[in-house]
Amino acid sequence: MKVVQLTSPEQLKIEVCLTPALLPLYDIENSIVVVIDIFRATSSICYGIENGAAAIIPVSKVEECAAYHGTECLLAAERDGEVVEGFDFGNSPFAYTAEKVAGKTVVLTTTNGTHAIHLSRQAKKIAIGSFFNLTSLSEWLISQQENVLLVCAGWKNKFNLEDTIFAGAVVSQLQSSGYKPDDSSIAALDLYDLAKDDLRAYLKKTSHSERLKKLGIEADIAFCLNVDITRAIPVLEGDKLVKL
């Protein structure tokens, strides 16, 4: 008689992909992918969905976003930290208030975050993570009993600290639930342990913080480091991010 061994929590993996450039090395088809772009795309997506946006459509290129001109969609385009001329807004979370986005569909393209979403489309499921929904996201991941791959959007395919530290925060919440971490997960957890007592002070040193400060949007940085101010978990359904 053939014995079928059921998957147990001890066999589940949690991995951290430190940059989208490394995605071809991972078995994303057998994982739930969490895309992370703390400054600022995934923070804004979480905030917008929490505030009642009907959907957010992530696209890779500005031209794809521009193709929605003339529709009822709000168009959001950011490159190098700034709003692209001719679009309604960029990826500042302060643009994703209930007054602006409730009941609306937003088409969004950003330098890093939407690029990472596009490259992760072969995943079992794609969810969006930020400090805003850290606990609700982690609880949902545990309930799914699937391998988890945390994809850090980074900066133009390079490593960054803020996304990796958030990945470490998720690892911290999942580590007691039987997930087997890879070395990147362990490193991300170690970084999170260094930063968690004062995220703002630690992340002041990041290169992306410096870019945003030069643009005069330090308030965005501080706001994106608020923990558990939302419960919504945006997930990709077809071409749209919607509330789980």
Beta strands, then each sheet from edge to edge (+ up, - down):
strand 1: 13-17
strand 2: 32-36
strand 3: 55-58
strand 4: 74-79
strand 5: 82-83
strand 6: 105-109
strand 7: 125-129
strand 8: 148-152
strand 9: 180-181
strand 10: 234-237
strand 11: 240-243
sheet 1: 7+ 2+ 8+ 1+ 9+
sheet 2: 3+ 6+ 4+ 5-
sheet 3: 10+ 11-
end
